[in-house]
Amino acid sequence: MKRWLAAVLLAVCPLAVAQAAGPKAVSINMCTDQLLLALADDDQILGLSPYARDPSMSWHAARATGFPRLSGLAEDVLPLKPALVLTATFVKPETRAMLSRAGLRIEEFDSANSIDEVRQQIRRAGTLLAQPDRAEAAIRRIDLAQEQMRSVTAVSPMRVLPLARRGWVSGGRSLTTDMLEQSGLINLGGEAAGAIGGRLALETIVALKPDRLLVTDRPDHADDQGTAFLRHPALERTAPATERLAIPQAMTVCAGPMLADALERMAAELRQKAPAPR
């Protein structure tokens, strides 16, 4: 009886199957690439931004190789006739205008500056892509990873300074600093670098006496002046390279489910590098 009813419904409503599938979409921004690659089915993805395959910036670079690489311009998008275009709020006005004139649906995402904003963007992308269950699963994984982090920091709270090339320190309004604070770590970057971040002198960093530095990599040698700063002997004495927390930039540069990977990675590193009991 159920099979017969299903057959009748399909005969009467042939669009039922099409409506069950998620919309075909393109992304013309690296951060919306991450949401599309993490949440959409393969047959939903029509094209990605030029940076989707860059492993230093894109967490899903390996998967991105299976999809067309677009220039980011409207001329590449229009022939694909996507139902949905994902991009950033700072997309070029002329690109937005051309896509709008063609009647395409454009959904813009701003930069995420907190874990809550990451959750909101994942949930929104899941709704747009008709993948709400996948989005909620990703959010649950972030929640679990955050709980894991807090269990580690409760035992061993640390004063952490997020430090990048040439002495750049993330300020009080960024995803990195929110991740530190929400995880129970004492973030030295907020007060030292202000609301938007900035470069700190080597002497200032040494004077802060951080328990750990949070970096995006551990360079074995100085390729340029940017990495030379991180290898300075004074900084090595304050925070040896072997004791730094290293979280790849691709995990935190954009909002996406990979934030769970970043939190899991940091929790694992904190367990290994916890200060010895006094």
C-alpha positions in Angstrom: 0.0 0.0 0.0 2.8 2.4 1.0 4.7 1.7 -2.3 1.5 2.2 -4.3 0.9 5.6 -2.6 4.5 6.7 -3.1 4.2 5.8 -6.9 0.9 7.8 -7.1 2.5 10.8 -5.4 5.5 10.8 -7.8 3.2 10.5 -10.8 1.1 13.4 -9.6 4.0 15.5 -8.2 7.1 14.8 -10.4 8.9 17.7 -8.8 8.9 16.0 -5.4 12.3 14.3 -6.0 13.9 17.6 -7.3 12.6 19.5 -4.3 14.3 17.0 -1.9 17.7 17.8 -3.4 19.7 20.8 -2.2 20.2 23.8 -4.5 23.1 23.9 -6.9 25.6 26.5 -5.7 28.8 28.2 -6.3 31.2 30.0 -4.0 33.3 33.0 -5.1 35.0 33.6 -1.7 37.5 31.4 0.1 35.5 31.5 3.4 32.2 30.5 1.8 34.2 27.8 0.0 34.7 26.2 3.4 31.0 26.2 4.3 30.0 24.8 0.9 32.7 22.1 0.9 31.9 21.1 4.5 28.1 21.0 4.2 27.0 20.4 0.6 26.7 17.2 -1.4 29.1 16.8 -4.3 26.4 17.3 -6.9 25.4 20.6 -5.3 28.8 22.2 -5.9 29.2 23.9 -9.3 32.4 25.9 -8.7 34.7 27.4 -6.1 36.9 30.4 -5.6 40.5 30.6 -6.8 41.8 29.9 -3.3 39.8 26.9 -2.5 42.7 24.6 -3.4 45.4 26.5 -1.4 46.2 24.2 1.6 47.7 27.1 3.6 44.3 28.9 3.6 41.7 26.3 2.8 41.0 23.5 5.2 39.2 21.5 2.6 41.8 22.1 -0.2 42.1 18.4 -1.0 38.3 18.0 -1.6 38.3 21.3 -3.6 40.4 19.8 -6.3 37.4 17.8 -7.6 35.4 20.9 -8.5 35.8 23.7 -11.1 37.9 26.7 -10.0 36.3 30.0 -10.8 38.0 33.4 -11.1 35.6 35.0 -8.7 34.1 37.2 -11.4 30.5 37.1 -12.5 31.5 36.1 -16.1 32.5 32.6 -14.7 29.4 32.2 -12.7 26.7 33.1 -15.1 27.1 30.2 -17.6 26.7 27.7 -14.6 23.3 29.1 -13.8 23.5 28.3 -10.1 20.4 28.5 -7.8 22.7 30.1 -5.1 25.8 32.2 -5.1 27.8 32.3 -1.8 30.2 35.1 -1.2 31.6 37.6 1.3 30.1 40.9 2.2 33.0 42.6 0.6 32.4 41.2 -2.9 33.1 43.7 -5.7 30.0 45.9 -6.2 30.1 45.3 -10.0 30.2 41.5 -9.5 27.2 41.7 -7.2 25.3 43.9 -9.6 26.0 41.7 -12.6 24.8 38.6 -10.8 21.7 40.4 -9.4 20.7 41.5 -12.9 20.9 37.9 -14.0 18.4 37.1 -11.3 20.7 34.9 -9.3 20.3 34.5 -5.6 23.3 36.0 -3.7 24.0 35.2 -0.1 26.8 37.1 1.6 28.6 36.1 4.7 30.6 38.5 7.0 33.9 37.6 8.7 33.2 35.6 11.9 34.8 37.1 15.0 33.5 34.7 17.6 32.6 31.0 18.1 28.9 32.0 18.3 29.2 33.7 14.9 30.7 30.5 13.5 27.8 28.5 14.8 25.3 31.0 13.3 27.1 30.9 9.9 27.2 27.1 9.8 23.5 27.0 10.7 22.6 29.6 8.1 24.6 27.8 5.4 23.0 24.5 6.3 19.6 26.1 5.8 20.5 27.7 2.5 22.0 24.4 1.2 19.1 22.3 2.5 21.6 20.5 4.8 20.3 21.4 8.3 21.1 18.0 9.8 24.7 18.2 8.6 25.0 21.7 10.0 23.7 20.8 13.4 26.1 17.8 13.5 29.0 20.2 12.8 27.8 22.5 15.6 27.5 19.7 18.1 31.1 18.7 17.2 32.3 22.3 17.9 30.4 22.3 21.2 32.0 18.9 22.2 35.5 20.2 21.3 35.0 23.3 23.3 34.0 21.3 26.4 37.1 19.2 25.8 39.2 22.4 25.8 37.6 23.7 29.0 38.3 20.4 30.8 42.0 20.8 29.9 42.3 24.5 30.8 40.5 24.0 34.1 43.4 21.8 35.2 46.1 24.0 33.6 45.1 27.6 32.9 47.7 29.4 30.9 48.5 33.0 29.7 48.6 32.7 25.9 49.7 35.3 23.4 48.5 34.7 19.8 51.5 35.7 17.7 51.9 35.8 13.9 54.7 36.8 11.5 56.5 40.1 12.1 55.1 40.4 15.6 51.4 40.7 14.7 49.1 40.0 17.6 45.4 39.3 17.3 43.3 41.8 19.2 40.2 41.6 21.4 37.8 41.3 18.5 38.7 38.2 16.5 37.9 34.6 16.2 41.3 33.5 17.6 41.0 35.6 20.7 37.4 34.6 21.3 38.5 30.9 20.9 41.1 31.4 23.6 38.8 33.2 26.0 35.8 30.9 25.6 38.1 28.0 26.2 39.3 29.2 29.6 42.7 30.5 28.6 44.0 33.9 29.5 44.4 35.9 26.3 47.2 38.4 26.5 46.5 39.7 23.0 43.3 41.6 23.9 44.8 44.2 26.2 48.3 44.3 24.5 47.1 44.8 20.9 43.7 46.5 21.3 40.4 45.8 19.7 41.7 45.2 16.2 45.2 43.8 16.8 48.5 45.2 15.8 52.3 44.7 15.8 54.1 44.4 19.1 57.8 45.1 19.6 59.9 42.2 20.6 60.7 43.8 24.0 56.9 44.2 24.7 56.3 40.5 23.9 59.2 39.4 26.2 57.9 41.7 29.0 54.4 40.1 28.9 56.0 36.7 29.8 53.4 34.5 28.2 53.2 30.9 29.3 52.7 29.9 25.7 52.7 31.5 22.3 50.0 30.5 19.8 51.4 30.4 16.3 50.2 29.1 12.9 53.3 27.0 12.3 56.7 26.2 13.8 59.3 27.2 11.2 62.5 25.2 11.4 64.4 28.1 9.8 63.8 31.7 8.8 62.7 32.0 5.2 62.2 35.7 5.4 62.0 38.6 7.9 58.5 37.5 9.0 59.6 34.1 10.2 62.9 35.4 11.4 61.0 37.4 14.0 59.5 34.2 15.4 63.0 32.6 15.5 64.6 35.5 17.4 66.8 34.3 20.3 65.1 36.5 22.8 61.7 35.0 21.8 63.2 31.5 21.9 64.2 32.1 25.5 60.8 33.4 26.4 58.8 30.7 24.6 60.9 28.0 23.0 59.6 26.8 19.6 59.1 23.2 20.9 56.7 24.5 23.6 54.5 26.7 21.4 50.9 25.9 20.5 50.7 25.6 16.7 47.3 25.8 15.0 47.4 25.9 11.2 45.9 29.1 9.8 43.5 27.1 7.6 41.7 26.0 10.7 40.8 29.5 12.0 41.0 32.0 9.1 37.3 31.4 8.2 34.2 30.3 9.9 33.3 26.6 9.4 33.1 23.2 11.0 36.9 23.0 11.0 36.9 25.1 14.1 36.2 21.8 15.9 39.5 20.5 14.5 41.3 23.7 15.8 39.9 23.2 19.3 40.8 19.5 19.3 44.3 20.3 18.1 44.8 22.9 20.8 43.5 20.7 23.6 45.9 17.9 22.5 48.8 20.3 22.4 47.9 21.8 25.8 47.9 18.3 27.3 51.4 17.6 26.0 52.7 21.0 27.0 51.1 21.5 30.4 53.6 23.1 32.9 55.1 20.6 35.4 53.5 20.7 38.9 55.4 23.0 41.3 
